[in-house]
């Protein structure tokens, strides 16, 4: 059996494994509340807040899609012409053309080009956030965060690139198998290190101060059977007025994080509703689900790259002889970019289903649909959400149910209980 056939067989097994995880761990039975309830919920929201949210997203839309289109175009130009390979070769010359110099510097240059061409769109987005009063960051603070993001991406990307080409050199015939396993391990490792190494670069986290609210939240987690390391407050107010909370980490690093803006914008009862929602993610091990899907997806991507490496017309178009050589970095980038664009809607669908389960869980834990409805209305208003976006756009890009879907769910739950 050839390596290509063997790799294709393993890829098929991984795709089946992804399907199994999706079937067993994603609540596909959840469905939006009736449309009539959604329209009623929309009419109950302040008209000026709805108009402002829609205007805000209309202002963001050109920059969002412009950045995506330009990034894809640059990736295609660099990856599907000899230009990318020549750039990698050029930056590696000071190191005598050594493969490590080509891999590190070539990868950084290719990625940097993509970041630079989309930088104006990122600035556009920040300008819109400032104009609508959602961002509290100065341009200097925004630039610092941007550079931090570039630095984190460079470190993670550098590790991935060096690891990939090291494997291809050490295991010229079996690199697809070793690389797939390595990609899966890297994705799982990031789940553990991200909360403790990366998140603190952007926010300061402090334990929620002792008081009735903290006592209530920890007691609620205990009643729900969710082991939580801590409830932390993030100093999000230094960059945004948006309110949010999330669960991150797994096992010893799992914690619930609440924006300090949430504590100032909503009532304690609404905070309990938000945390009840987040407890669902911990109780259902949604971080583990995402980690499994990410690990299996990363391993599958390596196998896809190996299989595509046998397609001579693709290599000839990119101006490379072998997809496992550093000169093919731009080709790898365009494959990854296209794969990310195609996988986006599926990832959004999975996320929306999981978030719907978390909404239902919060209603069960608190037994207070009125507060949950109030909280969702306030979140939509403060965060300048479009409460009822275009269904097609929402299906392609939405990660959560819409505001009116969530309000309607609370009302439907109240009727049924």
C-alpha positions as CSV (number, residue, x, y, z in Angstrom):
1,X,0.0,0.0,0.0
2,X,1.4,3.4,-1.0
3,X,1.8,6.2,1.5
4,X,-0.8,8.3,-0.3
5,X,-3.4,5.5,-0.1
6,X,-2.5,4.9,3.6
7,X,-2.7,8.6,4.4
8,X,-6.1,8.8,2.6
9,X,-7.3,5.8,4.7
10,X,-6.2,7.5,7.9
11,X,-7.9,10.7,6.8
12,X,-11.1,8.8,6.3
13,X,-10.8,7.4,9.9
14,X,-10.2,10.9,11.3
15,X,-13.2,12.3,9.4
16,X,-15.3,9.5,10.9
17,X,-13.9,10.3,14.3
18,X,-14.9,14.0,13.8
19,X,-18.4,12.9,12.9
20,X,-18.7,10.7,16.0
21,X,-17.6,13.6,18.2
22,X,-20.1,15.9,16.5
23,X,-23.0,13.4,16.9
24,X,-22.2,12.5,20.5
25,X,-21.2,15.8,22.0
26,X,-23.1,18.5,20.1
27,X,-26.8,19.0,21.0
28,X,-28.3,18.9,17.5
29,X,-31.9,18.6,18.8
30,X,-31.9,22.2,20.0
31,X,-34.0,24.4,17.7
32,X,-34.8,28.1,17.7
33,X,-38.0,29.2,19.4
34,X,-41.0,29.9,17.0
35,X,-40.5,32.8,14.6
36,X,-43.6,34.5,16.0
37,X,-42.0,34.6,19.4
38,X,-38.8,36.0,17.8
39,X,-40.7,38.8,16.1
40,X,-42.5,39.6,19.3
41,X,-39.2,39.8,21.1
42,X,-37.8,42.1,18.4
43,X,-40.7,44.5,18.8
44,X,-40.1,44.5,22.6
45,X,-36.5,45.8,22.2
46,X,-35.9,49.6,22.2
47,X,-36.3,50.8,18.6
48,X,-33.3,53.2,18.9
49,X,-31.1,50.4,20.3
50,X,-32.1,48.1,17.4
51,X,-31.4,50.8,14.8
52,X,-28.0,51.6,16.4
53,X,-27.0,48.0,16.5
54,X,-27.9,47.5,12.8
55,X,-26.1,50.7,11.8
56,X,-23.0,49.6,13.8
57,X,-22.8,46.2,12.0
58,X,-23.4,47.9,8.6
59,X,-20.4,50.1,9.3
60,X,-18.3,47.1,10.3
61,X,-19.3,45.0,7.3
62,X,-17.2,46.5,4.5
63,X,-14.0,46.2,6.6
64,X,-14.8,42.7,7.7
65,X,-15.4,41.3,4.3
66,X,-12.8,43.6,2.7
67,X,-10.2,42.1,5.1
68,X,-11.3,38.6,4.3
69,X,-11.2,39.2,0.5
70,X,-7.8,40.9,0.5
71,X,-6.3,38.2,2.8
72,X,-7.6,35.5,0.5
73,X,-6.4,37.3,-2.6
74,X,-2.9,37.8,-1.2
75,X,-2.7,34.2,-0.1
76,X,-3.7,33.0,-3.6
77,X,-1.1,35.3,-5.3
78,X,1.7,34.2,-3.0
79,X,0.7,30.5,-2.8
80,X,-0.4,29.8,-6.3
81,X,2.4,31.6,-8.1
82,X,6.2,31.2,-7.8
83,X,6.3,34.6,-6.0
84,X,5.9,33.1,-2.5
85,X,8.6,30.5,-3.1
86,X,11.0,33.1,-4.4
87,X,10.4,35.3,-1.3
88,X,11.1,32.4,1.0
89,X,14.3,31.7,-0.9
90,X,15.3,35.3,-0.8
91,X,15.0,35.9,2.9
92,X,16.9,32.6,3.6
93,X,20.0,33.7,1.6
94,X,21.7,35.4,4.6
95,X,21.7,32.0,6.3
96,X,23.3,30.3,3.3
97,X,19.9,29.0,2.2
98,X,19.7,26.7,5.3
99,X,16.3,25.1,5.6
100,X,15.8,26.5,9.2
101,X,16.4,30.1,8.1
102,X,14.0,29.6,5.2
103,X,11.4,28.1,7.4
104,X,11.5,30.7,10.2
105,X,12.1,33.9,8.2
106,X,10.2,32.7,5.2
107,X,7.2,31.9,7.3
108,X,7.4,35.2,9.2
109,X,7.7,37.2,6.0
110,X,4.8,35.4,4.3
111,X,2.5,35.8,7.3
112,X,3.6,39.4,7.8
113,X,2.7,40.4,4.3
114,X,-0.8,39.1,5.0
115,X,-1.0,41.0,8.2
116,X,0.2,44.3,6.7
117,X,-2.3,44.2,3.8
118,X,-5.2,43.7,6.2
119,X,-3.9,46.3,8.7
120,X,-5.9,49.1,7.2
121,X,-9.1,47.1,7.7
122,X,-8.2,46.4,11.3
123,X,-7.7,50.1,11.8
124,X,-11.0,50.7,10.1
125,X,-12.7,48.3,12.6
126,X,-11.2,50.1,15.6
127,X,-12.3,53.4,14.2
128,X,-15.8,52.2,13.9
129,X,-15.7,50.8,17.5
130,X,-14.5,54.2,18.7
131,X,-17.1,56.1,16.7
132,X,-19.9,54.1,18.2
133,X,-18.5,54.4,21.7
134,X,-17.9,50.6,22.2
135,X,-14.1,50.9,22.4
136,X,-12.4,52.7,25.2
137,X,-8.9,52.2,23.8
138,X,-6.6,54.9,22.5
139,X,-4.9,54.3,19.2
140,X,-1.6,53.7,21.1
141,X,-3.2,51.1,23.4
142,X,-4.8,49.5,20.3
143,X,-1.5,49.3,18.6
144,X,0.1,47.7,21.6
145,X,-2.5,45.0,21.7
146,X,-2.1,44.5,17.9
147,X,1.7,44.0,18.3
148,X,1.1,41.6,21.2
149,X,-1.2,39.6,19.0
150,X,1.4,39.5,16.2
151,X,4.0,38.4,18.7
152,X,1.8,35.5,20.0
153,X,1.0,34.5,16.5
154,X,4.7,34.6,15.5
155,X,5.7,32.3,18.4
156,X,2.9,29.8,17.9
157,X,3.3,29.9,14.1
158,X,7.1,29.6,14.4
159,X,6.8,26.6,16.6
160,X,4.4,25.0,14.2
161,X,6.5,25.8,11.1
162,X,9.8,24.6,12.6
163,X,8.1,21.5,14.0
164,X,6.6,20.7,10.6
165,X,9.7,21.0,8.6
166,X,11.8,19.2,11.2
167,X,9.5,16.3,10.9
168,X,9.6,16.3,7.2
169,X,13.4,16.2,7.3
170,X,13.6,13.5,10.0
171,X,10.8,11.3,8.5
172,X,10.8,11.9,4.8
173,X,8.5,9.0,4.0
174,X,6.3,9.1,7.2
175,X,6.2,12.8,7.9
176,X,2.4,12.8,7.3
177,X,1.8,10.4,10.1
178,X,4.2,12.0,12.6
179,X,3.1,15.5,11.6
180,X,-0.6,14.7,12.0
181,X,0.1,13.4,15.5
182,X,2.2,16.4,16.3
183,X,-0.5,18.8,15.1
184,X,-3.1,17.1,17.3
185,X,-0.8,17.3,20.4
186,X,-0.1,21.0,19.7
187,X,-3.8,21.8,19.5
188,X,-4.4,20.1,22.8
189,X,-1.4,21.7,24.5
190,X,-2.7,25.2,23.5
191,X,-5.9,24.5,25.4
192,X,-4.0,24.2,28.6
193,X,-1.4,27.0,28.1
194,X,-3.6,29.6,26.6
195,X,-5.5,30.6,29.8
196,X,-2.3,30.8,31.9
197,X,0.2,32.2,29.4
198,X,-1.6,34.1,26.6
199,X,-4.7,35.6,28.2
200,X,-2.8,37.5,30.9
201,X,-0.9,39.3,28.1
202,X,-4.1,41.1,27.2
203,X,-6.0,41.4,30.5
204,X,-5.4,41.4,34.2
205,X,-7.4,38.8,36.0
206,X,-8.2,39.1,39.7
207,X,-10.4,36.8,41.9
208,X,-13.9,38.2,42.3
209,X,-14.0,40.1,45.6
210,X,-15.5,38.3,48.6
211,X,-19.2,39.1,49.0
212,X,-22.7,37.7,48.5
213,X,-22.4,37.6,44.7
214,X,-19.2,35.5,44.8
215,X,-20.7,33.2,47.4
216,X,-23.8,32.8,45.3
217,X,-21.9,32.0,42.2
218,X,-19.6,29.4,43.8
219,X,-22.7,27.8,45.6
220,X,-24.5,27.7,42.2
221,X,-21.5,25.9,40.6
222,X,-21.4,23.4,43.5
223,X,-25.1,22.7,43.2
224,X,-24.6,22.2,39.5
225,X,-21.8,19.7,40.0
226,X,-19.3,21.8,38.2
227,X,-15.7,21.9,39.5
228,X,-14.4,25.4,38.9
229,X,-11.0,26.6,39.9
230,X,-12.0,30.2,40.4
231,X,-14.3,33.0,39.3
232,X,-12.1,35.8,37.9
233,X,-12.8,39.3,36.9
234,X,-11.0,40.6,33.7
235,X,-10.2,44.3,33.4
236,X,-12.0,44.6,30.1
237,X,-13.1,48.1,30.7
238,X,-9.7,49.4,29.7
239,X,-10.4,48.5,26.1
240,X,-14.2,48.1,25.7
241,X,-17.6,48.9,27.1
242,X,-18.9,45.5,25.9
243,X,-20.1,43.0,28.5
244,X,-19.2,39.3,28.4
245,X,-18.2,36.2,30.3
246,X,-16.6,33.0,29.2
247,X,-15.1,29.7,30.4
248,X,-11.6,28.8,29.5
249,X,-9.1,26.1,30.2
250,X,-9.6,22.5,31.1
251,X,-9.0,20.5,34.3
252,X,-6.7,22.4,36.6
253,X,-6.8,25.5,34.4
254,X,-10.6,25.8,34.1
255,X,-12.0,29.1,35.3
256,X,-15.0,31.3,34.7
257,X,-14.0,34.8,33.6
258,X,-16.4,37.8,34.0
259,X,-15.7,41.2,32.4
260,X,-15.6,44.0,34.9
261,X,-18.0,45.8,32.6
262,X,-20.6,43.1,33.2
263,X,-20.5,43.8,37.0
264,X,-21.2,47.5,36.5
265,X,-23.8,47.2,33.7
266,X,-26.2,44.5,34.9
267,X,-27.8,43.4,38.2
268,X,-26.5,40.6,40.4
269,X,-29.4,38.4,39.3
270,X,-28.4,38.9,35.7
271,X,-24.8,38.1,36.5
272,X,-26.0,34.8,38.0
273,X,-27.9,34.1,34.8
274,X,-24.7,34.7,32.7
275,X,-22.6,32.5,35.0
276,X,-25.3,29.8,34.8
277,X,-24.9,29.9,31.1
278,X,-21.1,29.5,31.4
279,X,-21.5,26.7,33.9
280,X,-23.1,24.7,31.1
281,X,-19.9,24.9,29.1
282,X,-17.9,23.6,32.0
283,X,-20.5,20.9,32.9
284,X,-20.8,19.7,29.3
285,X,-17.0,19.9,28.8
286,X,-17.5,22.1,25.8
287,X,-13.8,23.1,26.0
288,X,-12.9,19.4,25.7
289,X,-15.3,19.1,22.7
290,X,-13.6,22.0,21.0
291,X,-10.2,20.6,21.8
292,X,-11.1,17.2,20.3
293,X,-12.5,18.7,17.2
294,X,-9.5,21.1,16.9
295,X,-7.0,18.2,17.3
296,X,-8.7,15.9,14.9
297,X,-9.1,18.8,12.4
298,X,-5.4,19.7,12.7
299,X,-4.4,16.1,12.1
300,X,-6.7,15.9,9.1
301,X,-5.3,19.1,7.7
302,X,-1.8,17.6,7.7
303,X,-3.0,14.6,5.8
304,X,-4.8,16.8,3.3
305,X,-1.6,18.7,2.7
306,X,0.3,15.4,2.2
307,X,-2.3,14.2,-0.3
308,X,-2.3,17.5,-2.2
309,X,1.5,17.3,-2.4
310,X,1.1,14.5,-5.0
311,X,-0.7,16.9,-7.3
312,X,2.0,17.9,-9.7
313,X,0.1,20.8,-11.4
314,X,-0.4,22.4,-8.0
315,X,3.3,22.2,-7.2
316,X,4.3,23.5,-10.6
317,X,1.9,26.5,-10.2
318,X,3.5,27.3,-6.8
319,X,7.0,27.0,-8.2
320,X,8.1,24.2,-5.8
321,X,9.2,20.6,-6.2
322,X,7.9,19.3,-2.9
323,X,5.2,20.5,-0.6
324,X,7.4,19.4,2.4
325,X,10.1,21.9,1.6
326,X,10.3,25.4,3.2
327,X,9.8,27.1,-0.2
328,X,6.3,25.8,-0.1
329,X,5.3,27.8,2.9
330,X,3.1,30.2,0.9
331,X,1.4,27.2,-0.7
332,X,0.7,25.8,2.8
333,X,-0.7,29.2,3.8
334,X,-3.2,29.3,0.9
335,X,-4.4,25.7,1.6
336,X,-4.9,26.7,5.2
337,X,-6.7,29.9,4.4
338,X,-9.1,28.3,2.0
339,X,-9.7,25.5,4.5
340,X,-10.5,28.0,7.2
341,X,-13.0,29.9,5.0
342,X,-14.7,26.6,4.1
343,X,-14.8,25.3,7.6
344,X,-16.1,28.6,9.1
345,X,-19.8,28.1,8.6
346,X,-19.7,24.5,10.0
347,X,-17.8,25.8,13.1
348,X,-20.4,28.5,13.5
349,X,-23.2,26.0,13.4
350,X,-21.6,23.8,16.0
351,X,-21.0,26.8,18.2
352,X,-24.6,28.0,17.9
353,X,-26.0,24.6,19.0
354,X,-23.7,24.5,22.0
355,X,-24.6,28.0,23.0
356,X,-28.3,27.1,22.7
357,X,-27.8,24.3,25.1
358,X,-26.0,26.7,27.5
359,X,-29.0,29.0,27.3
360,X,-31.4,26.2,28.2
361,X,-29.1,25.1,31.0
362,X,-29.1,28.6,32.5
363,X,-32.8,28.7,32.5
364,X,-33.0,25.3,34.3
365,X,-30.4,26.3,36.9
366,X,-31.9,29.7,37.7
367,X,-35.5,29.0,37.0
368,X,-35.8,32.7,36.2
369,X,-36.7,33.3,32.6
370,X,-37.7,36.9,33.2
371,X,-34.2,37.8,34.4
372,X,-32.7,35.9,31.6
373,X,-34.8,37.7,29.0
374,X,-33.8,41.1,30.6
375,X,-30.2,40.1,30.6
376,X,-30.2,39.1,26.9
377,X,-31.9,42.4,26.1
378,X,-29.3,44.3,28.0
379,X,-26.4,42.4,26.4
380,X,-27.8,43.1,22.9
381,X,-28.2,46.8,23.7
382,X,-24.8,47.3,25.5
383,X,-22.9,45.3,22.9
384,X,-24.6,46.9,19.9
385,X,-25.8,43.6,18.6
386,X,-27.9,43.2,15.5
387,X,-30.8,41.4,17.3
388,X,-32.2,39.8,14.2
389,X,-29.5,39.7,11.4
390,X,-29.9,38.5,7.9
391,X,-30.4,34.7,8.2
392,X,-27.9,33.8,5.5
393,X,-25.2,36.0,7.0
394,X,-25.9,34.7,10.4
395,X,-25.6,31.1,9.1
396,X,-22.3,31.9,7.6
397,X,-20.7,33.9,10.4
398,X,-22.8,33.7,13.6
399,X,-21.3,31.9,16.6
400,X,-24.3,32.5,18.9
401,X,-28.0,32.4,18.5
402,X,-29.4,35.8,17.8
403,X,-30.7,38.0,20.6
404,X,-34.3,37.6,19.6
405,X,-33.8,33.8,19.4
406,X,-32.5,33.8,22.9
407,X,-35.2,36.0,24.3
408,X,-37.8,33.9,22.5
409,X,-36.3,30.8,24.0
410,X,-36.7,32.2,27.5
411,X,-40.3,33.0,26.8
412,X,-41.0,29.5,25.4
413,X,-39.3,27.9,28.4
414,X,-41.5,30.0,30.7
415,X,-44.6,28.7,29.0
416,X,-43.6,25.1,29.1
417,X,-42.7,25.4,32.8
